[in-house]
Amino acid sequence: MKKIQCSVFGHNFVVSKEITAHVKEYKCKHCKKQMTTSANGNLIPLTPKYKRINSVLKKVYFKKEKRKAIILDH
Ligand SMILES: [Zn+2]
């Protein structure tokens, strides 16, 4: 039933995880399908490979943000 709704009305994606300012992970509220933002800004299925890329990306991004914050403090 829920899957029929998605195929008729389309998925209802909500952000499940923010990776960077531009890359986010999304999950469909109805069928739990997961998507992510690709390098060129399109939505692509969140495969285990992309999960791994995102977790690395997130670590790198937060390190950079931290460094920026420290610089701004001075
Ligand atoms: Zn769906």
N, CA, C, O and the ligand as a Tripos MOL2 file, in Angstrom:
@<TRIPOS>MOLECULE
protein
  297   295    75     0     0
PROTEIN
NO_CHARGES

@<TRIPOS>ATOM
      1 N           0.8330   -1.2140    0.0000 N.3       1 MET1
      2 CA          0.0000    0.0000    0.0000 C.3       1 MET1
      3 C           0.8640    1.2590    0.0000 C.2       1 MET1
      4 O           0.6680    2.1740   -0.8000 O.2       1 MET1
      5 N           1.8260    1.2740    0.9230 N.am      2 LYS2
      6 CA          2.7170    2.4330    1.0220 C.3       2 LYS2
      7 C           3.5500    2.5930   -0.2450 C.2       2 LYS2
      8 O           3.7900    3.7050   -0.7140 O.2       2 LYS2
      9 N           3.9840    1.4610   -0.7860 N.am      3 LYS3
     10 CA          4.8090    1.5220   -1.9890 C.3       3 LYS3
     11 C           3.9990    1.9850   -3.1880 C.2       3 LYS3
     12 O           4.5140    2.6750   -4.0680 O.2       3 LYS3
     13 N           2.7280    1.6000   -3.2170 N.am      4 ILE4
     14 CA          1.8470    2.0550   -4.2970 C.3       4 ILE4
     15 C           1.7350    3.5720   -4.2390 C.2       4 ILE4
     16 O           1.7680    4.2410   -5.2720 O.2       4 ILE4
     17 N           1.6050    4.1090   -3.0430 N.am      5 GLN5
     18 CA          1.5260    5.5550   -2.8840 C.3       5 GLN5
     19 C           2.7490    6.2420   -3.4870 C.2       5 GLN5
     20 O           2.6220    7.2710   -4.1510 O.2       5 GLN5
     21 N           3.9300    5.6770   -3.2550 N.am      6 CYS6
     22 CA          5.1630    6.2560   -3.7900 C.3       6 CYS6
     23 C           5.1880    6.2000   -5.3130 C.2       6 CYS6
     24 O           5.6220    7.1490   -5.9660 O.2       6 CYS6
     25 N           4.7260    5.0970   -5.8740 N.am      7 SER7
     26 CA          4.7890    4.9970   -7.3310 C.3       7 SER7
     27 C           3.7480    5.8860   -8.0010 C.2       7 SER7
     28 O           3.9050    6.2640   -9.1620 O.2       7 SER7
     29 N           2.6890    6.2200   -7.2740 N.am      8 VAL8
     30 CA          1.6600    7.0930   -7.8420 C.3       8 VAL8
     31 C           2.0090    8.5720   -7.6070 C.2       8 VAL8
     32 O           1.9720    9.3820   -8.5330 O.2       8 VAL8
     33 N           2.3430    8.9030   -6.3670 N.am      9 PHE9
     34 CA          2.5540   10.3160   -6.0150 C.3       9 PHE9
     35 C           4.0320   10.7010   -5.9570 C.2       9 PHE9
     36 O           4.3620   11.8790   -5.8270 O.2       9 PHE9
     37 N           4.9110    9.7200   -6.0530 N.am     10 GLY10
     38 CA          6.3390    9.9960   -5.9060 C.3      10 GLY10
     39 C           6.7370    9.8700   -4.4510 C.2      10 GLY10
     40 O           5.8900    9.8690   -3.5580 O.2      10 GLY10
     41 N           8.0380    9.7650   -4.2200 N.am     11 HIS11
     42 CA          8.5250    9.6020   -2.8540 C.3      11 HIS11
     43 C           8.3990   10.9100   -2.0810 C.2      11 HIS11
     44 O           8.4160   11.9970   -2.6590 O.2      11 HIS11
     45 N           8.2750   10.7830   -0.7930 N.am     12 ASN12
     46 CA          8.2140   11.9630    0.0730 C.3      12 ASN12
     47 C           9.4990   12.0100    0.9070 C.2      12 ASN12
     48 O           9.5240   11.5660    2.0550 O.2      12 ASN12
     49 N          10.5620   12.5550    0.3100 N.am     13 PHE13
     50 CA         11.8680   12.5170    0.9620 C.3      13 PHE13
     51 C          12.0040   13.6020    2.0280 C.2      13 PHE13
     52 O          11.6300   14.7560    1.8160 O.2      13 PHE13
     53 N          12.5410   13.2090    3.1610 N.am     14 VAL14
     54 CA         12.9020   14.1700    4.2050 C.3      14 VAL14
     55 C          14.3890   13.9800    4.4910 C.2      14 VAL14
     56 O          14.9190   12.8820    4.3220 O.2      14 VAL14
     57 N          15.0670   15.0510    4.9260 N.am     15 VAL15
     58 CA         16.4960   14.9590    5.2100 C.3      15 VAL15
     59 C          16.6980   14.0680    6.4300 C.2      15 VAL15
     60 O          16.1300   14.3180    7.4930 O.2      15 VAL15
     61 N          17.5070   13.0320    6.2700 N.am     16 SER16
     62 CA         17.7680   12.1470    7.4070 C.3      16 SER16
     63 C          19.1270   12.4580    8.0270 C.2      16 SER16
     64 O          19.3510   12.2040    9.2110 O.2      16 SER16
     65 N          20.0200   13.0010    7.2280 N.am     17 LYS17
     66 CA         21.3500   13.3160    7.7500 C.3      17 LYS17
     67 C          21.9820   14.4270    6.9220 C.2      17 LYS17
     68 O          21.9680   14.3750    5.6920 O.2      17 LYS17
     69 N          22.5370   15.4330    7.5950 N.am     18 GLU18
     70 CA         23.2500   16.4760    6.8710 C.3      18 GLU18
     71 C          24.7240   16.1280    6.8400 C.2      18 GLU18
     72 O          25.3540   15.9650    7.8850 O.2      18 GLU18
     73 N          25.2680   16.0170    5.6460 N.am     19 ILE19
     74 CA         26.6790   15.6580    5.5100 C.3      19 ILE19
     75 C          27.5240   16.9280    5.4380 C.2      19 ILE19
     76 O          28.4150   17.1370    6.2610 O.2      19 ILE19
     77 N          27.2400   17.7690    4.4530 N.am     20 THR20
     78 CA         27.8770   19.0810    4.3430 C.3      20 THR20
     79 C          26.7770   20.0910    4.0250 C.2      20 THR20
     80 O          25.5920   19.7590    4.0470 O.2      20 THR20
     81 N          27.1800   21.3200    3.7320 N.am     21 ALA21
     82 CA         26.1760   22.3380    3.3860 C.3      21 ALA21
     83 C          25.4260   21.9590    2.1140 C.2      21 ALA21
     84 O          24.2900   22.3840    1.9060 O.2      21 ALA21
     85 N          26.0690   21.1560    1.2640 N.am     22 HIS22
     86 CA         25.4450   20.8340   -0.0270 C.3      22 HIS22
     87 C          25.0130   19.3770   -0.1470 C.2      22 HIS22
     88 O          24.1320   19.0570   -0.9440 O.2      22 HIS22
     89 N          25.6150   18.5080    0.6260 N.am     23 VAL23
     90 CA         25.3100   17.0780    0.5230 C.3      23 VAL23
     91 C          24.4760   16.6380    1.7210 C.2      23 VAL23
     92 O          24.8510   16.8490    2.8740 O.2      23 VAL23
     93 N          23.3530   16.0300    1.4230 N.am     24 LYS24
     94 CA         22.4850   15.5200    2.4810 C.3      24 LYS24
     95 C          22.0160   14.1210    2.1390 C.2      24 LYS24
     96 O          22.0100   13.7170    0.9760 O.2      24 LYS24
     97 N          21.6220   13.3870    3.1700 N.am     25 GLU25
     98 CA         20.9920   12.0910    2.9340 C.3      25 GLU25
     99 C          19.5010   12.2450    3.1800 C.2      25 GLU25
    100 O          19.0780   12.9240    4.1150 O.2      25 GLU25
    101 N          18.7140   11.6070    2.3290 N.am     26 TYR26
    102 CA         17.2670   11.7050    2.4240 C.3      26 TYR26
    103 C          16.6480   10.3360    2.6100 C.2      26 TYR26
    104 O          17.1820    9.3220    2.1600 O.2      26 TYR26
    105 N          15.5070   10.3300    3.2830 N.am     27 LYS27
    106 CA         14.7800    9.0790    3.4340 C.3      27 LYS27
    107 C          13.3180    9.3360    3.1170 C.2      27 LYS27
    108 O          12.7430   10.3320    3.5550 O.2      27 LYS27
    109 N          12.7160    8.4260    2.3470 N.am     28 CYS28
    110 CA         11.2920    8.5500    2.0310 C.3      28 CYS28
    111 C          10.4840    8.1860    3.2740 C.2      28 CYS28
    112 O          10.7000    7.1510    3.9040 O.2      28 CYS28
    113 N           9.5460    9.0740    3.6030 N.am     29 LYS29
    114 CA          8.7170    8.8710    4.7910 C.3      29 LYS29
    115 C           7.8770    7.6110    4.6820 C.2      29 LYS29
    116 O           7.5340    7.0040    5.6970 O.2      29 LYS29
    117 N           7.5390    7.2070    3.4500 N.am     30 HIS30
    118 CA          6.6020    6.1000    3.2690 C.3      30 HIS30
    119 C           7.2920    4.7460    3.1100 C.2      30 HIS30
    120 O           6.9580    3.7890    3.8090 O.2      30 HIS30
    121 N           8.2590    4.6670    2.1840 N.am     31 CYS31
    122 CA          8.8410    3.3510    1.9050 C.3      31 CYS31
    123 C          10.2660    3.2110    2.4440 C.2      31 CYS31
    124 O          10.8870    2.1580    2.2970 O.2      31 CYS31
    125 N          10.7920    4.2900    3.0780 N.am     32 LYS32
    126 CA         12.1320    4.2790    3.6990 C.3      32 LYS32
    127 C          13.2740    4.1840    2.6910 C.2      32 LYS32
    128 O          14.4100    3.8780    3.0520 O.2      32 LYS32
    129 N          12.9610    4.4470    1.4280 N.am     33 LYS33
    130 CA         14.0140    4.4720    0.4140 C.3      33 LYS33
    131 C          14.9740    5.6100    0.7350 C.2      33 LYS33
    132 O          14.5470    6.7070    1.0970 O.2      33 LYS33
    133 N          16.2860    5.3450    0.6010 N.am     34 GLN34
    134 CA         17.2750    6.3620    0.9340 C.3      34 GLN34
    135 C          17.9800    6.8970   -0.3090 C.2      34 GLN34
    136 O          18.3390    6.1460   -1.2160 O.2      34 GLN34
    137 N          18.1660    8.2020   -0.3230 N.am     35 MET35
    138 CA         18.8460    8.8650   -1.4310 C.3      35 MET35
    139 C          19.9100    9.7900   -0.8570 C.2      35 MET35
    140 O          19.9000   10.1190    0.3290 O.2      35 MET35
    141 N          20.8270   10.2030   -1.7250 N.am     36 THR36
    142 CA         21.8150   11.1810   -1.2960 C.3      36 THR36
    143 C          22.1000   12.1340   -2.4530 C.2      36 THR36
    144 O          21.6870   11.8910   -3.5870 O.2      36 THR36
    145 N          22.8070   13.2180   -2.1540 N.am     37 THR37
    146 CA         23.1620   14.1770   -3.1980 C.3      37 THR37
    147 C          24.4760   13.7450   -3.8170 C.2      37 THR37
    148 O          25.4400   13.4800   -3.0990 O.2      37 THR37
    149 N          24.5290   13.6690   -5.1380 N.am     38 SER38
    150 CA         25.7710   13.2910   -5.8040 C.3      38 SER38
    151 C          26.6350   14.5320   -5.9960 C.2      38 SER38
    152 O          26.2100   15.6480   -5.6990 O.2      38 SER38
    153 N          27.8570   14.3240   -6.4980 N.am     39 ALA39
    154 CA         28.8070   15.4250   -6.6790 C.3      39 ALA39
    155 C          28.2480   16.5150   -7.5850 C.2      39 ALA39
    156 O          28.5870   17.6870   -7.4240 O.2      39 ALA39
    157 N          27.3850   16.1380   -8.5460 N.am     40 ASN40
    158 CA         26.8410   17.1680   -9.4400 C.3      40 ASN40
    159 C          25.4450   17.6360   -9.0250 C.2      40 ASN40
    160 O          24.7370   18.2620   -9.8140 O.2      40 ASN40
    161 N          25.0590   17.3370   -7.8060 N.am     41 GLY41
    162 CA         23.8360   17.9130   -7.2480 C.3      41 GLY41
    163 C          22.5630   17.1340   -7.5070 C.2      41 GLY41
    164 O          21.4850   17.5570   -7.0890 O.2      41 GLY41
    165 N          22.6700   15.9870   -8.1980 N.am     42 ASN42
    166 CA         21.4780   15.1780   -8.4370 C.3      42 ASN42
    167 C          21.2150   14.2430   -7.2590 C.2      42 ASN42
    168 O          22.1110   13.9340   -6.4750 O.2      42 ASN42
    169 N          19.9730   13.8070   -7.1590 N.am     43 LEU43
    170 CA         19.6440   12.8060   -6.1430 C.3      43 LEU43
    171 C          19.9260   11.4190   -6.7040 C.2      43 LEU43
    172 O          19.4610   11.0730   -7.7900 O.2      43 LEU43
    173 N          20.6830   10.6360   -5.9640 N.am     44 ILE44
    174 CA         21.0090    9.2850   -6.3950 C.3      44 ILE44
    175 C          20.7230    8.3210   -5.2440 C.2      44 ILE44
    176 O          20.7320    8.7310   -4.0840 O.2      44 ILE44
    177 N          20.4700    7.0480   -5.5470 N.am     45 PRO45
    178 CA         20.2010    6.0790   -4.4710 C.3      45 PRO45
    179 C          21.3910    5.9640   -3.5270 C.2      45 PRO45
    180 O          22.5420    5.9270   -3.9610 O.2      45 PRO45
    181 N          21.0980    5.9090   -2.2390 N.am     46 LEU46
    182 CA         22.1540    5.8070   -1.2310 C.3      46 LEU46
    183 C          22.5850    4.3460   -1.0850 C.2      46 LEU46
    184 O          21.9820    3.5690   -0.3440 O.2      46 LEU46
    185 N          23.6330    4.0020   -1.8080 N.am     47 THR47
    186 CA         24.1700    2.6450   -1.7480 C.3      47 THR47
    187 C          25.2070    2.5840   -0.6210 C.2      47 THR47
    188 O          25.6460    3.6260   -0.1350 O.2      47 THR47
    189 N          25.6010    1.3830   -0.2040 N.am     48 PRO48
    190 CA         26.6430    1.2730    0.8460 C.3      48 PRO48
    191 C          27.9090    2.0470    0.4810 C.2      48 PRO48
    192 O          28.5790    2.6050    1.3500 O.2      48 PRO48
    193 N          28.2290    2.0730   -0.8190 N.am     49 LYS49
    194 CA         29.3990    2.8070   -1.2900 C.3      49 LYS49
    195 C          29.2590    4.2990   -0.9760 C.2      49 LYS49
    196 O          30.2000    4.9270   -0.4900 O.2      49 LYS49
    197 N          28.0830    4.8600   -1.2550 N.am     50 TYR50
    198 CA         27.8720    6.2810   -1.0130 C.3      50 TYR50
    199 C          27.7670    6.5880    0.4720 C.2      50 TYR50
    200 O          28.1450    7.6710    0.9200 O.2      50 TYR50
    201 N          27.2530    5.6290    1.2320 N.am     51 LYS51
    202 CA         27.2200    5.8080    2.6820 C.3      51 LYS51
    203 C          28.6220    6.0090    3.2110 C.2      51 LYS51
    204 O          28.8770    6.8670    4.0570 O.2      51 LYS51
    205 N          29.5450    5.1770    2.6780 N.am     52 ARG52
    206 CA         30.9330    5.2530    3.1050 C.3      52 ARG52
    207 C          31.5480    6.5920    2.6790 C.2      52 ARG52
    208 O          32.2380    7.2440    3.4630 O.2      52 ARG52
    209 N          31.2920    6.9870    1.4400 N.am     53 ILE53
    210 CA         31.8150    8.2650    0.9390 C.3      53 ILE53
    211 C          31.2960    9.4110    1.8020 C.2      53 ILE53
    212 O          32.0560   10.3080    2.1690 O.2      53 ILE53
    213 N          30.0170    9.3850    2.1220 N.am     54 ASN54
    214 CA         29.4180   10.4500    2.9200 C.3      54 ASN54
    215 C          30.0060   10.5340    4.3130 C.2      54 ASN54
    216 O          30.2120   11.6270    4.8400 O.2      54 ASN54
    217 N          30.2790    9.3840    4.9130 N.am     55 SER55
    218 CA         30.8100    9.4360    6.2810 C.3      55 SER55
    219 C          32.2300   10.0060    6.2840 C.2      55 SER55
    220 O          32.6260   10.6890    7.2280 O.2      55 SER55
    221 N          32.9930    9.7210    5.2220 N.am     56 VAL56
    222 CA         34.3320   10.3110    5.0920 C.3      56 VAL56
    223 C          34.2050   11.8080    4.8380 C.2      56 VAL56
    224 O          34.9070   12.6210    5.4410 O.2      56 VAL56
    225 N          33.2950   12.1520    3.9330 N.am     57 LEU57
    226 CA         33.0520   13.5480    3.5730 C.3      57 LEU57
    227 C          32.6760   14.3690    4.8110 C.2      57 LEU57
    228 O          33.1430   15.4930    4.9960 O.2      57 LEU57
    229 N          31.8430   13.7930    5.6310 N.am     58 LYS58
    230 CA         31.3710   14.4730    6.8270 C.3      58 LYS58
    231 C          32.5230   14.7520    7.7900 C.2      58 LYS58
    232 O          32.6230   15.8380    8.3600 O.2      58 LYS58
    233 N          33.3800   13.7630    7.9580 N.am     59 LYS59
    234 CA         34.5450   13.9220    8.8410 C.3      59 LYS59
    235 C          35.4380   15.0480    8.3420 C.2      59 LYS59
    236 O          35.8570   15.9110    9.1140 O.2      59 LYS59
    237 N          35.7270   15.0310    7.0330 N.am     60 VAL60
    238 CA         36.5980   16.0450    6.4350 C.3      60 VAL60
    239 C          35.9660   17.4220    6.5760 C.2      60 VAL60
    240 O          36.6380   18.3920    6.9280 O.2      60 VAL60
    241 N          34.6690   17.4990    6.2980 N.am     61 TYR61
    242 CA         33.9460   18.7580    6.3300 C.3      61 TYR61
    243 C          33.9670   19.3610    7.7330 C.2      61 TYR61
    244 O          34.2070   20.5580    7.8960 O.2      61 TYR61
    245 N          33.7170   18.5370    8.7340 N.am     62 PHE62
    246 CA         33.6670   19.0500   10.0940 C.3      62 PHE62
    247 C          35.0290   19.4930   10.5870 C.2      62 PHE62
    248 O          35.1370   20.4340   11.3730 O.2      62 PHE62
    249 N          36.0600   18.8200   10.1290 N.am     63 LYS63
    250 CA         37.4210   19.2370   10.4680 C.3      63 LYS63
    251 C          37.6750   20.6300    9.9170 C.2      63 LYS63
    252 O          38.2160   21.4960   10.6040 O.2      63 LYS63
    253 N          37.2740   20.8330    8.6610 N.am     64 LYS64
    254 CA         37.4650   22.1370    8.0160 C.3      64 LYS64
    255 C          36.6830   23.2180    8.7480 C.2      64 LYS64
    256 O          37.1980   24.3090    8.9940 O.2      64 LYS64
    257 N          35.4300   22.9090    9.0960 N.am     65 GLU65
    258 CA         34.5830   23.8780    9.7730 C.3      65 GLU65
    259 C          35.1830   24.2710   11.1140 C.2      65 GLU65
    260 O          35.1400   25.4330   11.5170 O.2      65 GLU65
    261 N          35.7370   23.2870   11.7900 N.am     66 LYS66
    262 CA         36.3530   23.5180   13.0900 C.3      66 LYS66
    263 C          37.5320   24.4810   12.9350 C.2      66 LYS66
    264 O          37.6940   25.4280   13.7050 O.2      66 LYS66
    265 N          38.3460   24.2080   11.9160 N.am     67 ARG67
    266 CA         39.5210   25.0320   11.6810 C.3      67 ARG67
    267 C          39.0950   26.4710   11.3920 C.2      67 ARG67
    268 O          39.7080   27.4180   11.8840 O.2      67 ARG67
    269 N          38.0510   26.6240   10.5980 N.am     68 LYS68
    270 CA         37.5260   27.9420   10.2470 C.3      68 LYS68
    271 C          37.0750   28.6620   11.5230 C.2      68 LYS68
    272 O          37.3480   29.8480   11.7100 O.2      68 LYS68
    273 N          36.3900   27.9350   12.3850 N.am     69 ALA69
    274 CA         35.8700   28.5210   13.6130 C.3      69 ALA69
    275 C          37.0060   29.0110   14.5020 C.2      69 ALA69
    276 O          36.9050   30.0600   15.1370 O.2      69 ALA69
    277 N          38.0860   28.2400   14.5390 N.am     70 ILE70
    278 CA         39.2320   28.6150   15.3630 C.3      70 ILE70
    279 C          39.8610   29.9070   14.8140 C.2      70 ILE70
    280 O          40.2350   30.8040   15.5680 O.2      70 ILE70
    281 N          39.9660   29.9710   13.4810 N.am     71 ILE71
    282 CA         40.5500   31.1640   12.8510 C.3      71 ILE71
    283 C          39.6830   32.3930   13.1540 C.2      71 ILE71
    284 O          40.1900   33.4750   13.4470 O.2      71 ILE71
    285 N          38.3680   32.1950   13.0740 N.am     72 LEU72
    286 CA         37.4580   33.3210   13.3130 C.3      72 LEU72
    287 C          37.5170   33.8150   14.7570 C.2      72 LEU72
    288 O          37.2170   34.9760   15.0360 O.2      72 LEU72
    289 N          37.8990   32.9390   15.6600 N.am     73 ASP73
    290 CA         37.9820   33.2930   17.0800 C.3      73 ASP73
    291 C          39.0470   34.3530   17.3510 C.2      73 ASP73
    292 O          38.9290   35.1400   18.2890 O.2      73 ASP73
    293 N          40.0930   34.3630   16.5160 N.am     74 HIS74
    294 CA         41.2290   35.2480   16.8020 C.3      74 HIS74
    295 C          40.9740   36.6880   16.3870 C.2      74 HIS74
    296 O          41.8390   37.5440   16.5670 O.2      74 HIS74
    297 ZN          8.8340    6.1690   -1.1610 Zn       75 ZN75
@<TRIPOS>BOND
     1     1     2 1
     2     2     3 1
     3     3     4 2
     4     3     5 am
     5     5     6 1
     6     6     7 1
     7     7     8 2
     8     7     9 am
     9     9    10 1
    10    10    11 1
    11    11    12 2
    12    11    13 am
    13    13    14 1
    14    14    15 1
    15    15    16 2
    16    15    17 am
    17    17    18 1
    18    18    19 1
    19    19    20 2
    20    19    21 am
    21    21    22 1
    22    22    23 1
    23    23    24 2
    24    23    25 am
    25    25    26 1
    26    26    27 1
    27    27    28 2
    28    27    29 am
    29    29    30 1
    30    30    31 1
    31    31    32 2
    32    31    33 am
    33    33    34 1
    34    34    35 1
    35    35    36 2
    36    35    37 am
    37    37    38 1
    38    38    39 1
    39    39    40 2
    40    39    41 am
    41    41    42 1
    42    42    43 1
    43    43    44 2
    44    43    45 am
    45    45    46 1
    46    46    47 1
    47    47    48 2
    48    47    49 am
    49    49    50 1
    50    50    51 1
    51    51    52 2
    52    51    53 am
    53    53    54 1
    54    54    55 1
    55    55    56 2
    56    55    57 am
    57    57    58 1
    58    58    59 1
    59    59    60 2
    60    59    61 am
    61    61    62 1
    62    62    63 1
    63    63    64 2
    64    63    65 am
    65    65    66 1
    66    66    67 1
    67    67    68 2
    68    67    69 am
    69    69    70 1
    70    70    71 1
    71    71    72 2
    72    71    73 am
    73    73    74 1
    74    74    75 1
    75    75    76 2
    76    75    77 am
    77    77    78 1
    78    78    79 1
    79    79    80 2
    80    79    81 am
    81    81    82 1
    82    82    83 1
    83    83    84 2
    84    83    85 am
    85    85    86 1
    86    86    87 1
    87    87    88 2
    88    87    89 am
    89    89    90 1
    90    90    91 1
    91    91    92 2
    92    91    93 am
    93    93    94 1
    94    94    95 1
    95    95    96 2
    96    95    97 am
    97    97    98 1
    98    98    99 1
    99    99   100 2
   100    99   101 am
   101   101   102 1
   102   102   103 1
   103   103   104 2
   104   103   105 am
   105   105   106 1
   106   106   107 1
   107   107   108 2
   108   107   109 am
   109   109   110 1
   110   110   111 1
   111   111   112 2
   112   111   113 am
   113   113   114 1
   114   114   115 1
   115   115   116 2
   116   115   117 am
   117   117   118 1
   118   118   119 1
   119   119   120 2
   120   119   121 am
   121   121   122 1
   122   122   123 1
   123   123   124 2
   124   123   125 am
   125   125   126 1
   126   126   127 1
   127   127   128 2
   128   127   129 am
   129   129   130 1
   130   130   131 1
   131   131   132 2
   132   131   133 am
   133   133   134 1
   134   134   135 1
   135   135   136 2
   136   135   137 am
   137   137   138 1
   138   138   139 1
   139   139   140 2
   140   139   141 am
   141   141   142 1
   142   142   143 1
   143   143   144 2
   144   143   145 am
   145   145   146 1
   146   146   147 1
   147   147   148 2
   148   147   149 am
   149   149   150 1
   150   150   151 1
   151   151   152 2
   152   151   153 am
   153   153   154 1
   154   154   155 1
   155   155   156 2
   156   155   157 am
   157   157   158 1
   158   158   159 1
   159   159   160 2
   160   159   161 am
   161   161   162 1
   162   162   163 1
   163   163   164 2
   164   163   165 am
   165   165   166 1
   166   166   167 1
   167   167   168 2
   168   167   169 am
   169   169   170 1
   170   170   171 1
   171   171   172 2
   172   171   173 am
   173   173   174 1
   174   174   175 1
   175   175   176 2
   176   175   177 am
   177   177   178 1
   178   178   179 1
   179   179   180 2
   180   179   181 am
   181   181   182 1
   182   182   183 1
   183   183   184 2
   184   183   185 am
   185   185   186 1
   186   186   187 1
   187   187   188 2
   188   187   189 am
   189   189   190 1
   190   190   191 1
   191   191   192 2
   192   191   193 am
   193   193   194 1
   194   194   195 1
   195   195   196 2
   196   195   197 am
   197   197   198 1
   198   198   199 1
   199   199   200 2
   200   199   201 am
   201   201   202 1
   202   202   203 1
   203   203   204 2
   204   203   205 am
   205   205   206 1
   206   206   207 1
   207   207   208 2
   208   207   209 am
   209   209   210 1
   210   210   211 1
   211   211   212 2
   212   211   213 am
   213   213   214 1
   214   214   215 1
   215   215   216 2
   216   215   217 am
   217   217   218 1
   218   218   219 1
   219   219   220 2
   220   219   221 am
   221   221   222 1
   222   222   223 1
   223   223   224 2
   224   223   225 am
   225   225   226 1
   226   226   227 1
   227   227   228 2
   228   227   229 am
   229   229   230 1
   230   230   231 1
   231   231   232 2
   232   231   233 am
   233   233   234 1
   234   234   235 1
   235   235   236 2
   236   235   237 am
   237   237   238 1
   238   238   239 1
   239   239   240 2
   240   239   241 am
   241   241   242 1
   242   242   243 1
   243   243   244 2
   244   243   245 am
   245   245   246 1
   246   246   247 1
   247   247   248 2
   248   247   249 am
   249   249   250 1
   250   250   251 1
   251   251   252 2
   252   251   253 am
   253   253   254 1
   254   254   255 1
   255   255   256 2
   256   255   257 am
   257   257   258 1
   258   258   259 1
   259   259   260 2
   260   259   261 am
   261   261   262 1
   262   262   263 1
   263   263   264 2
   264   263   265 am
   265   265   266 1
   266   266   267 1
   267   267   268 2
   268   267   269 am
   269   269   270 1
   270   270   271 1
   271   271   272 2
   272   271   273 am
   273   273   274 1
   274   274   275 1
   275   275   276 2
   276   275   277 am
   277   277   278 1
   278   278   279 1
   279   279   280 2
   280   279   281 am
   281   281   282 1
   282   282   283 1
   283   283   284 2
   284   283   285 am
   285   285   286 1
   286   286   287 1
   287   287   288 2
   288   287   289 am
   289   289   290 1
   290   290   291 1
   291   291   292 2
   292   291   293 am
   293   293   294 1
   294   294   295 1
   295   295   296 2
@<TRIPOS>SUBSTRUCTURE
     1 MET1         2 RESIDUE 1 A MET
     2 LYS2         6 RESIDUE 1 A LYS
     3 LYS3        10 RESIDUE 1 A LYS
     4 ILE4        14 RESIDUE 1 A ILE
     5 GLN5        18 RESIDUE 1 A GLN
     6 CYS6        22 RESIDUE 1 A CYS
     7 SER7        26 RESIDUE 1 A SER
     8 VAL8        30 RESIDUE 1 A VAL
     9 PHE9        34 RESIDUE 1 A PHE
    10 GLY10       38 RESIDUE 1 A GLY
    11 HIS11       42 RESIDUE 1 A HIS
    12 ASN12       46 RESIDUE 1 A ASN
    13 PHE13       50 RESIDUE 1 A PHE
    14 VAL14       54 RESIDUE 1 A VAL
    15 VAL15       58 RESIDUE 1 A VAL
    16 SER16       62 RESIDUE 1 A SER
    17 LYS17       66 RESIDUE 1 A LYS
    18 GLU18       70 RESIDUE 1 A GLU
    19 ILE19       74 RESIDUE 1 A ILE
    20 THR20       78 RESIDUE 1 A THR
    21 ALA21       82 RESIDUE 1 A ALA
    22 HIS22       86 RESIDUE 1 A HIS
    23 VAL23       90 RESIDUE 1 A VAL
    24 LYS24       94 RESIDUE 1 A LYS
    25 GLU25       98 RESIDUE 1 A GLU
    26 TYR26      102 RESIDUE 1 A TYR
    27 LYS27      106 RESIDUE 1 A LYS
    28 CYS28      110 RESIDUE 1 A CYS
    29 LYS29      114 RESIDUE 1 A LYS
    30 HIS30      118 RESIDUE 1 A HIS
    31 CYS31      122 RESIDUE 1 A CYS
    32 LYS32      126 RESIDUE 1 A LYS
    33 LYS33      130 RESIDUE 1 A LYS
    34 GLN34      134 RESIDUE 1 A GLN
    35 MET35      138 RESIDUE 1 A MET
    36 THR36      142 RESIDUE 1 A THR
    37 THR37      146 RESIDUE 1 A THR
    38 SER38      150 RESIDUE 1 A SER
    39 ALA39      154 RESIDUE 1 A ALA
    40 ASN40      158 RESIDUE 1 A ASN
    41 GLY41      162 RESIDUE 1 A GLY
    42 ASN42      166 RESIDUE 1 A ASN
    43 LEU43      170 RESIDUE 1 A LEU
    44 ILE44      174 RESIDUE 1 A ILE
    45 PRO45      178 RESIDUE 1 A PRO
    46 LEU46      182 RESIDUE 1 A LEU
    47 THR47      186 RESIDUE 1 A THR
    48 PRO48      190 RESIDUE 1 A PRO
    49 LYS49      194 RESIDUE 1 A LYS
    50 TYR50      198 RESIDUE 1 A TYR
    51 LYS51      202 RESIDUE 1 A LYS
    52 ARG52      206 RESIDUE 1 A ARG
    53 ILE53      210 RESIDUE 1 A ILE
    54 ASN54      214 RESIDUE 1 A ASN
    55 SER55      218 RESIDUE 1 A SER
    56 VAL56      222 RESIDUE 1 A VAL
    57 LEU57      226 RESIDUE 1 A LEU
    58 LYS58      230 RESIDUE 1 A LYS
    59 LYS59      234 RESIDUE 1 A LYS
    60 VAL60      238 RESIDUE 1 A VAL
    61 TYR61      242 RESIDUE 1 A TYR
    62 PHE62      246 RESIDUE 1 A PHE
    63 LYS63      250 RESIDUE 1 A LYS
    64 LYS64      254 RESIDUE 1 A LYS
    65 GLU65      258 RESIDUE 1 A GLU
    66 LYS66      262 RESIDUE 1 A LYS
    67 ARG67      266 RESIDUE 1 A ARG
    68 LYS68      270 RESIDUE 1 A LYS
    69 ALA69      274 RESIDUE 1 A ALA
    70 ILE70      278 RESIDUE 1 A ILE
    71 ILE71      282 RESIDUE 1 A ILE
    72 LEU72      286 RESIDUE 1 A LEU
    73 ASP73      290 RESIDUE 1 A ASP
    74 HIS74      294 RESIDUE 1 A HIS
    75 ZN75       297 GROUP 0 **** ****
